[in-house]
Amino acid sequence: MTGRLQLEPSNPALCQIIADRIASSLNQRITFAEFMDLALYEPQHGYYARFQSKIGAQGDFATSPHLGSDFGELLAVQFAQMWETLDRPNPFTLVEMGAGQGLLAQDIVRHLHKNYYECFAALRYVIVEKSPAFVAEQKARLKSLIDSWGEIQWQTWEDIPADSIVGCCFSNELVDAFPVHRVVITNGQLQEIYIAIGSEISADPALASDANFVEVLGEPSTPRLTEYFQHLGIDLAAFPNHYRTEVNLAAIGWLHTVSDRLKQGYLLTIDYGYPAHRYYNPTRSTGTLQCYYRHAHHDNPYRAIGYQDITAHVNFTALEQHGTAAGLEAIGFTQQGLFLMALGLGDRLMALSQPDPDLNLQIILQRREALHGLMNPIGLGNFGVLIQSKGLPQNISLQGLQTL
């Protein structure tokens, strides 16, 4: 698709930083995970470091909160019930990880204030955000809430003490942006994809770079990559030669960090992905890595470096298994459409079928389209929703996981 899609040239300053990292690294190569981390998160030139808005109708991609306030309001319904299951703690802490433009925080807090005031009165809202540009955008968007309410804080994981959170840590489309290792199976053996300067023959010449980077293969950078597949019970010998895929080791560390800070409560993860048997299917021979640029997608991360998003689907089986090892109990897994329907999305659709003299037809139609978008089974509605818990009985029943 990159041949048809017109991409702007890669950021030269960022490419120089990546080239310098390669030159100073062992064997003059870096893992794809390190390349992806620099491409997305380098403090000055990475994709998420630039202040220009990347998300929404005018950006590179849109997320559920961009379809209106319903997504955040329905999440607020679930959070209010979580507060009840935790025996109404005060403070009740919500930790949003990767809050983007601050849309969810705004919609959640306002809905709790209007409809669940006792929960709101106990609420403490914490944002953990890696991108300084997004922090600035969030603070600008949430200024009126900060001025009138004041219970919104920005913290790093280092700021949050162990066993201090009673509430829920949650994210929407965060884990897919964690830097991933890319691997190739060659004659039944695992090899890792590294990035080098373009004096060598690339492992995949089809992935042309406009910055003289090439892929080279080598032994895995860490035994954790082999252990990852062993833990999932996946036999690498069953895969075709040159099969390539991704491994998200960063997600494992993230699970342990969240569990360490969570004293009692929940971890709610919403993202696109698959269980392991679908993720690592022999027919999915090129992996799930995608790049997003102006609402188009392609599979070449070595073009428009610093100007395009890079993501990989989430392996929800790994989140469950490694979550258990980190002390998190899996309560349930479902699709976003079913989750939101159980929280009242269907009721909202039904209400729109009743005449409302205060709304014109165009607004009603736009709202209906947005609600249908949230549950579209070939789009956002097929996102996975995983809820894990810590310090709670195993028989907890949450509204969003109930079968309709």
C-alpha positions as CSV (number, residue, x, y, z in Angstrom):
1,M,0.0,0.0,0.0
2,T,3.0,2.3,0.5
3,G,3.4,2.5,-3.2
4,R,0.0,4.2,-3.6
5,L,-0.1,6.1,-0.3
6,Q,1.8,9.3,-0.5
7,L,3.9,9.5,2.7
8,E,6.0,12.5,3.8
9,P,9.7,11.9,4.2
10,S,11.0,10.6,7.5
11,N,12.0,13.1,10.1
12,P,15.8,13.6,9.5
13,A,16.6,14.6,13.1
14,L,14.8,11.5,14.4
15,C,16.5,9.2,11.9
16,Q,19.9,10.6,12.9
17,I,19.1,9.8,16.5
18,I,18.1,6.2,15.5
19,A,21.3,5.9,13.4
20,D,23.5,7.1,16.2
21,R,21.8,4.6,18.5
22,I,22.5,1.8,16.0
23,A,26.2,2.9,15.5
24,S,26.8,2.8,19.3
25,S,25.0,-0.5,19.9
26,L,26.6,-4.0,20.0
27,N,27.1,-5.3,16.5
28,Q,25.7,-2.0,15.1
29,R,22.1,-3.0,15.3
30,I,19.1,-2.5,17.5
31,T,16.0,-4.6,18.1
32,F,12.8,-3.5,16.4
33,A,11.4,-2.8,19.9
34,E,14.1,-0.2,20.4
35,F,13.5,1.2,16.9
36,M,9.7,1.4,17.5
37,D,10.2,3.1,20.9
38,L,12.4,5.8,19.4
39,A,10.0,6.3,16.4
40,L,7.0,6.8,18.7
41,Y,8.4,8.1,22.0
42,E,11.7,9.9,21.4
43,P,11.1,13.0,23.6
44,Q,11.6,15.7,21.0
45,H,10.9,14.1,17.6
46,G,9.0,10.9,18.2
47,Y,5.5,10.5,16.7
48,Y,3.8,11.1,20.1
49,A,6.1,13.9,21.1
50,R,4.9,16.3,18.5
51,F,2.1,18.6,19.8
52,Q,0.0,18.5,16.6
53,S,-3.1,16.5,17.2
54,K,-2.7,13.0,15.8
55,I,-6.1,11.6,16.6
56,G,-9.6,12.3,15.4
57,A,-11.2,13.2,12.1
58,Q,-8.2,15.5,11.1
59,G,-5.5,13.1,12.4
60,D,-4.2,9.7,11.5
61,F,-6.8,7.6,13.2
62,A,-9.8,7.9,15.4
63,T,-10.7,6.1,18.7
64,S,-14.0,5.3,20.4
65,P,-14.1,8.6,22.4
66,H,-14.0,10.5,19.2
67,L,-17.5,9.2,18.4
68,G,-19.0,11.3,21.2
69,S,-19.4,11.2,24.9
70,D,-21.3,7.8,25.0
71,F,-18.2,5.6,25.3
72,G,-16.9,7.5,28.3
73,E,-20.3,7.7,29.9
74,L,-20.9,3.9,29.6
75,L,-17.5,3.3,31.1
76,A,-18.6,5.5,34.0
77,V,-21.5,3.2,34.6
78,Q,-19.1,0.3,35.0
79,F,-16.8,2.3,37.2
80,A,-19.7,3.3,39.5
81,Q,-20.5,-0.4,39.9
82,M,-16.9,-1.2,40.6
83,W,-17.0,1.4,43.4
84,E,-20.0,-0.4,44.8
85,T,-18.2,-3.9,44.7
86,L,-15.3,-2.3,46.5
87,D,-17.6,-1.3,49.3
88,R,-17.6,2.4,48.3
89,P,-14.0,3.3,49.1
90,N,-13.0,7.0,49.7
91,P,-10.9,7.8,47.9
92,F,-11.9,5.7,44.8
93,T,-9.0,6.0,42.4
94,L,-9.4,5.8,38.6
95,V,-6.0,5.6,36.9
96,E,-6.2,6.2,33.1
97,M,-3.1,5.0,31.4
98,G,-2.4,6.7,28.0
99,A,-5.2,9.3,28.1
100,G,-4.7,10.7,24.6
101,Q,-6.4,14.0,24.2
102,G,-8.3,13.8,27.6
103,L,-11.7,13.1,26.0
104,L,-12.4,10.0,28.2
105,A,-11.5,11.8,31.4
106,Q,-13.8,14.6,30.6
107,D,-16.8,12.4,29.7
108,I,-16.3,10.0,32.7
109,V,-15.9,12.6,35.3
110,R,-18.9,14.6,34.1
111,H,-21.2,11.6,33.9
112,L,-20.2,10.4,37.4
113,H,-20.9,13.9,38.7
114,K,-24.3,14.1,37.1
115,N,-25.6,10.5,37.7
116,Y,-23.5,8.9,40.4
117,Y,-22.7,11.8,42.7
118,E,-21.7,9.7,45.8
119,C,-19.1,7.9,43.7
120,F,-18.0,11.2,42.2
121,A,-17.6,12.7,45.7
122,A,-15.1,9.9,46.5
123,L,-13.3,10.0,43.1
124,R,-9.7,10.7,42.6
125,Y,-8.6,10.7,38.9
126,V,-5.0,10.0,38.0
127,I,-3.5,10.1,34.5
128,V,-0.3,8.2,33.7
129,E,0.8,9.6,30.3
130,K,4.2,9.1,28.6
131,S,3.8,11.8,26.0
132,P,4.5,15.4,27.1
133,A,2.6,16.7,24.2
134,F,-0.5,14.8,25.2
135,V,-0.1,15.9,28.8
136,A,-0.2,19.5,27.6
137,E,-3.3,18.8,25.5
138,Q,-5.0,17.0,28.4
139,K,-4.4,19.8,30.8
140,A,-5.8,22.4,28.3
141,R,-8.9,20.3,27.7
142,L,-9.5,19.5,31.4
143,K,-8.7,23.0,32.7
144,S,-12.3,23.8,33.8
145,L,-12.5,20.5,35.7
146,I,-9.1,21.1,37.3
147,D,-10.2,24.7,38.3
148,S,-13.7,23.7,39.6
149,W,-12.9,20.2,41.1
150,G,-9.2,19.7,41.4
151,E,-9.1,16.0,41.8
152,I,-7.2,15.3,38.6
153,Q,-3.5,14.5,38.8
154,W,-0.7,13.6,36.4
155,Q,1.7,11.1,37.8
156,T,4.3,8.6,36.7
157,W,4.4,5.1,38.0
158,E,7.4,6.1,40.1
159,D,5.2,8.7,41.8
160,I,2.6,6.0,42.9
161,P,3.5,3.9,45.9
162,A,3.1,0.2,46.0
163,D,-0.2,-1.2,47.2
164,S,-1.7,2.3,47.2
165,I,-4.6,2.2,44.6
166,V,-8.1,1.1,45.5
167,G,-10.1,1.5,42.4
168,C,-9.5,0.7,38.7
169,C,-6.6,1.2,36.4
170,F,-7.8,1.3,32.8
171,S,-6.7,2.0,29.2
172,N,-8.2,2.3,25.8
173,E,-5.9,1.5,22.8
174,L,-2.7,1.7,24.9
175,V,-1.1,-1.8,24.8
176,D,-1.2,-1.9,21.0
177,A,1.3,1.0,21.0
178,F,3.8,-0.6,23.3
179,P,7.1,-1.3,21.4
180,V,7.2,-4.9,20.2
181,H,10.0,-7.3,19.3
182,R,9.6,-8.8,15.8
183,V,10.7,-12.3,15.2
184,V,11.0,-14.7,12.3
185,I,10.8,-18.5,12.4
186,T,13.5,-20.1,10.1
187,N,13.6,-23.8,9.8
188,G,11.7,-24.2,13.1
189,Q,14.1,-21.9,15.0
190,L,13.3,-18.4,16.4
191,Q,15.3,-15.5,15.1
192,E,14.9,-11.8,15.9
193,I,14.6,-8.9,13.5
194,Y,17.1,-6.2,14.1
195,I,17.5,-2.8,12.5
196,A,20.9,-1.8,11.0
197,I,22.2,0.9,8.7
198,G,21.7,0.0,5.0
199,S,25.0,-1.5,4.0
200,E,23.6,-5.0,4.4
201,I,21.0,-6.9,2.4
202,S,17.7,-6.4,4.1
203,A,15.9,-9.5,5.5
204,D,12.8,-8.2,3.7
205,P,13.8,-6.0,0.7
206,A,10.1,-5.3,0.1
207,L,10.1,-3.0,3.2
208,A,12.0,-0.2,1.6
209,S,13.2,2.6,3.9
210,D,13.6,6.3,3.0
211,A,16.2,6.6,5.8
212,N,18.7,3.8,4.8
213,F,17.6,1.4,7.5
214,V,17.5,-2.4,6.8
215,E,16.3,-5.4,8.7
216,V,18.8,-8.1,9.6
217,L,18.2,-11.4,11.4
218,G,20.0,-12.7,14.4
219,E,19.8,-14.7,17.6
220,P,17.0,-13.5,20.0
221,S,18.2,-10.6,22.1
222,T,16.8,-12.2,25.2
223,P,15.7,-15.8,26.2
224,R,12.4,-14.3,27.2
225,L,11.3,-14.4,23.6
226,T,11.6,-18.2,23.4
227,E,10.1,-18.5,26.9
228,Y,7.2,-16.4,25.7
229,F,6.1,-19.0,23.1
230,Q,6.9,-21.9,25.5
231,H,4.6,-20.3,28.1
232,L,1.8,-20.1,25.5
233,G,2.3,-23.8,24.5
234,I,3.2,-22.8,20.9
235,D,5.3,-25.2,18.9
236,L,7.5,-23.1,16.6
237,A,8.2,-26.1,14.4
238,A,4.6,-26.1,13.3
239,F,5.0,-22.8,11.5
240,P,6.0,-22.2,7.9
241,N,9.5,-21.1,7.0
242,H,10.0,-17.3,7.2
243,Y,6.8,-16.8,9.3
244,R,7.1,-13.5,11.1
245,T,5.2,-12.1,14.0
246,E,5.5,-9.8,17.1
247,V,6.1,-10.3,20.8
248,N,5.0,-7.7,23.3
249,L,7.4,-8.1,26.2
250,A,6.7,-4.5,27.4
251,A,3.1,-5.5,28.2
252,I,4.4,-8.1,30.7
253,G,6.4,-5.6,32.5
254,W,3.4,-3.2,32.5
255,L,1.1,-5.9,34.1
256,H,3.6,-6.3,36.9
257,T,3.9,-2.5,37.4
258,V,0.1,-2.1,37.6
259,S,-0.4,-5.1,39.9
260,D,2.4,-3.7,42.2
261,R,0.6,-0.4,42.6
262,L,-2.9,-1.9,42.9
263,K,-3.9,-2.8,46.4
264,Q,-7.5,-3.7,45.6
265,G,-9.6,-3.3,42.5
266,Y,-9.5,-3.8,38.8
267,L,-7.5,-3.6,35.6
268,L,-9.6,-2.8,32.5
269,T,-8.0,-3.2,29.1
270,I,-9.7,-2.3,25.9
271,D,-7.8,-2.8,22.7
272,Y,-7.8,-4.6,19.4
273,G,-6.3,-8.1,19.3
274,Y,-6.8,-11.8,19.5
275,P,-6.4,-14.8,21.8
276,A,-3.1,-16.6,21.2
277,H,-4.5,-19.3,19.0
278,R,-5.7,-16.7,16.5
279,Y,-2.7,-14.3,16.9
280,Y,-0.1,-17.0,16.3
281,N,-2.0,-18.9,13.6
282,P,0.3,-20.3,10.9
283,T,-1.9,-18.6,8.2
284,R,-1.1,-15.2,9.8
285,S,2.3,-15.3,8.3
286,T,3.3,-11.6,8.2
287,G,2.2,-10.7,11.7
288,T,-0.2,-7.9,12.8
289,L,2.1,-4.8,12.6
290,Q,0.3,-1.8,11.0
291,C,1.2,1.8,10.4
292,Y,-1.4,4.6,10.3
293,Y,-1.1,7.8,8.4
294,R,-4.0,10.1,7.6
295,H,-6.6,7.4,8.2
296,A,-4.9,5.0,5.8
297,H,-2.8,2.0,6.9
298,H,0.1,0.0,5.5
299,D,2.8,-2.3,6.9
300,N,6.1,-0.5,6.3
301,P,7.4,1.1,9.5
302,Y,10.6,2.4,7.8
303,R,8.8,5.2,5.9
304,A,7.6,8.5,7.3
305,I,9.5,7.8,10.6
306,G,8.2,10.2,13.2
307,Y,5.1,11.1,11.2
308,Q,3.1,7.8,11.3
309,D,1.7,5.7,14.1
310,I,3.0,2.1,14.5
311,T,0.9,-0.5,16.3
312,A,0.6,-4.3,16.7
313,H,-2.4,-6.2,17.9
314,V,-2.7,-7.4,21.5
315,N,-2.3,-11.0,22.5
316,F,-5.1,-11.2,25.2
317,T,-4.1,-14.7,26.2
318,A,-0.6,-13.4,27.2
319,L,-2.2,-10.6,29.2
320,E,-4.4,-13.2,31.1
321,Q,-1.5,-15.6,31.7
322,H,1.1,-13.1,32.7
323,G,-1.5,-11.2,34.7
324,T,-2.1,-14.3,36.8
325,A,1.7,-14.5,37.4
326,A,1.6,-10.9,38.5
327,G,-1.2,-11.4,40.9
328,L,-4.1,-10.4,38.8
329,E,-7.2,-12.6,38.5
330,A,-9.0,-12.7,35.1
331,I,-12.7,-11.9,35.7
332,G,-13.8,-12.0,32.1
333,F,-13.1,-11.2,28.4
334,T,-15.6,-10.0,25.9
335,Q,-16.0,-7.8,22.8
336,Q,-16.5,-4.0,23.1
337,G,-19.9,-4.2,21.4
338,L,-21.3,-6.7,23.9
339,F,-19.6,-4.9,26.8
340,L,-21.2,-1.5,25.9
341,M,-24.6,-3.1,25.2
342,A,-24.6,-4.6,28.7
343,L,-23.9,-1.2,30.1
344,G,-26.8,0.4,28.4
345,L,-25.9,1.3,24.8
346,G,-29.0,-0.4,23.5
347,D,-31.1,1.7,25.8
348,R,-29.5,4.8,24.4
349,L,-30.3,3.7,20.9
350,M,-33.9,3.0,21.8
351,A,-34.3,6.4,23.4
352,L,-33.2,8.0,20.1
353,S,-36.2,6.4,18.4
354,Q,-38.5,8.5,20.6
355,P,-39.3,12.0,19.4
356,D,-37.3,14.7,21.1
357,P,-38.4,18.3,20.3
358,D,-35.0,19.6,21.6
359,L,-33.0,17.6,19.0
360,N,-33.1,18.0,15.3
361,L,-33.1,15.1,12.9
362,Q,-29.5,15.6,11.8
363,I,-28.2,15.4,15.4
364,I,-30.3,12.2,16.1
365,L,-28.9,10.5,13.0
366,Q,-25.3,11.5,13.8
367,R,-25.8,10.1,17.4
368,R,-27.3,6.9,16.1
369,E,-24.4,6.5,13.7
370,A,-21.9,7.0,16.5
371,L,-23.5,4.4,18.7
372,H,-23.6,1.9,15.9
373,G,-19.9,2.6,15.3
374,L,-19.1,1.7,18.9
375,M,-20.6,-1.7,18.5
376,N,-19.7,-2.4,14.8
377,P,-18.6,-6.1,14.8
378,I,-16.1,-5.4,12.0
379,G,-14.7,-2.3,13.7
380,L,-14.6,-0.9,17.2
381,G,-17.3,-3.4,18.4
382,N,-14.8,-6.2,17.9
383,F,-12.2,-4.8,20.2
384,G,-11.4,-7.0,23.1
385,V,-12.3,-6.0,26.7
386,L,-10.3,-7.8,29.4
387,I,-11.1,-7.2,33.1
388,Q,-8.7,-8.5,35.8
389,S,-8.9,-8.0,39.5
390,K,-6.7,-8.0,42.6
391,G,-7.8,-8.5,46.2
392,L,-11.4,-9.4,45.4
393,P,-13.5,-12.6,45.6
394,Q,-13.5,-14.7,42.4
395,N,-17.3,-14.6,42.1
396,I,-17.5,-10.8,41.4
397,S,-20.2,-10.1,38.8
398,L,-19.7,-7.0,36.7
399,Q,-22.4,-5.4,34.6
400,G,-20.3,-5.0,31.5
401,L,-19.5,-8.8,31.4
402,Q,-23.1,-9.9,31.7
403,T,-24.6,-11.8,28.8
404,L,-27.6,-10.0,27.3
